[in-house]
Amino acid sequence: MLPDLQYALLLAKATNNNITAICYQAWIEMIQVRATAVKSQDGTDIPIPDPHLLTDFERMVELRNALQPDSKFMTSCSPVANLIKQDVISFMGKVISGGAGLATLVPGL
């Protein structure tokens, strides 16, 4: 997923899409922090212990923290979510009012 996010970030930056670029950057940073946190001092990966109950718990806590309204991830990505929500609400309004015919739903008709 990291390469996909990095590519999307480059596209967003190239088109000056500041809304999604900020979100992608926050997501990339969160992934990179988690990846480097489990490396030894010489840079090699530390294998996940077995059992890994506390590690799984920590991952759930980190996810919970990332989804808090004041977290960097949420403050960076909430404009994207709001943009999508507004588009969906607008689309639903068109469908309900009858303004979204088949030509609107299927591009190229």
C-alpha positions in Angstrom: 0.0 0.0 0.0 2.9 2.4 0.7 4.0 2.5 -3.0 0.4 3.3 -4.0 0.2 6.1 -1.5 3.5 7.5 -2.6 2.5 7.5 -6.2 -0.9 9.1 -5.4 1.0 11.8 -3.4 3.2 12.5 -6.4 0.0 12.8 -8.6 -1.7 15.1 -6.1 1.4 17.3 -5.8 1.7 17.5 -9.6 -1.9 18.7 -10.0 -1.7 20.9 -6.9 -4.4 19.0 -5.1 -3.6 20.2 -1.6 -6.6 18.4 -0.1 -5.5 14.9 -0.9 -1.8 15.5 -0.8 -1.9 16.4 2.9 -3.8 13.3 3.6 -1.6 11.0 1.6 1.5 12.5 3.4 0.0 11.9 6.8 -0.8 8.3 5.9 2.7 7.7 4.5 4.3 9.1 7.7 2.2 6.9 9.9 3.2 3.8 7.9 6.9 4.8 7.9 6.9 5.4 11.6 5.4 1.9 12.2 7.9 0.3 9.8 11.0 1.9 11.4 9.8 1.3 15.0 10.4 -2.4 14.6 14.0 -2.3 13.4 17.1 -3.1 15.5 19.9 -0.5 15.9 21.7 -2.0 12.9 18.6 -1.5 10.8 17.5 -5.1 10.5 13.8 -6.0 10.9 12.8 -7.4 14.3 10.5 -10.3 13.8 7.1 -10.2 15.5 7.1 -12.3 18.6 5.0 -15.4 19.0 2.6 -15.0 20.8 2.0 -11.3 19.9 -1.1 -10.5 22.0 0.3 -7.3 23.4 1.6 -6.3 20.0 -1.9 -6.7 18.5 -3.3 -4.7 21.4 -0.8 -1.9 20.8 -1.7 -1.8 17.1 -5.4 -1.4 18.0 -4.5 1.4 20.4 -2.4 3.1 17.7 -5.3 2.8 15.2 -7.7 4.2 17.8 -5.3 7.1 18.4 -5.0 7.8 14.7 -8.8 8.0 14.4 -9.2 10.6 17.1 -10.5 13.9 15.8 -7.4 15.8 16.9 -4.8 13.3 15.5 -2.5 14.4 12.7 -4.0 11.7 10.5 -7.6 12.8 11.0 -6.9 16.6 10.8 -5.1 15.9 7.5 -7.7 13.5 6.0 -10.9 15.0 7.3 -11.1 17.5 4.4 -10.9 14.6 1.9 -13.7 12.7 3.8 -15.8 15.9 3.9 -15.3 16.5 0.1 -16.4 12.9 -0.7 -19.4 13.2 1.7 -20.5 16.4 0.0 -20.3 14.8 -3.4 -22.3 11.8 -2.2 -25.0 14.0 -0.6 -25.2 16.1 -3.8 -25.5 13.0 -6.0 -28.2 11.5 -3.7 -30.1 14.8 -3.9 -30.0 14.6 -7.7 -31.2 11.0 -7.7 -34.0 11.7 -5.3 -35.2 14.7 -7.2 -35.0 12.9 -10.5 -32.2 15.0 -11.9 -29.8 12.1 -12.3 -30.9 10.2 -15.3 -29.2 7.3 -16.9 -26.8 9.6 -18.8 -25.6 11.0 -15.5 -25.1 7.6 -14.0 -23.3 6.1 -16.9 -20.7 8.4 -18.5 -20.6 8.3 -22.3 -24.3 7.7 -22.9 
